[in-house]
Amino acid sequence: MNRRQLRTRMSSLLLLAVLGVSGGNPAYIEFHKGEESATSRDWNNAITHYTEALRLKPSYAEAYFKRGNAYLHMEKYNRALKDYDEAIRLSPDTATAYRNRAIVQYQRGDYARAFKDYTDATRLEPDSKTSYFNRGAMHMDKTQYDKAIRDYTDAIRHRQ
């Protein structure tokens, strides 16, 4: 069996598994197709599937988050920001959404909002080293070395 045939067979098996887990729910099926596309780094196709999942289930926070990730990879920061905003509105206790929104805010030059999002992420996941590390890097860029040292120290303290 060549690679293409193997990939087709794996995709079919994944779809069957999704159908079993999702009970045939079309929104979940589209979401998992988006996941498959994202795994292949096919961001445009992933966005298409996440968008369809959202058309079918407008309150699907994880689909907003994942579509935001695809937009982030494509450096479409305004679209990513809108999706992270909606994911957080629908599921306000998801630290990764705050962290990723902070990345977008930082890329857009909105350091105050990026700092707030990293702080919210550390509040939601106090043992996650990523938020402390990223916030420390932001402080380094702003030459706020004492604050960077504090955040890097917390990142080291929380490493696993």
Secondary structure, DSSP 8 states (H G I E B T S, - for coil): --HHHHHHHHHHHHHHHHHHHHTT-HHHHHHHHHHHHHHTT-HHHHHHHHHHHHHH-TT-HHHHHHHHHHHHHTT-HHHHHHHHHHHHHH-TT-HHHHHHHHHHHHHTT-HHHHHHHHHHHHHH-TT-HHHHHHHHHHHHHTT-HHHHHHHHHHHHHT--
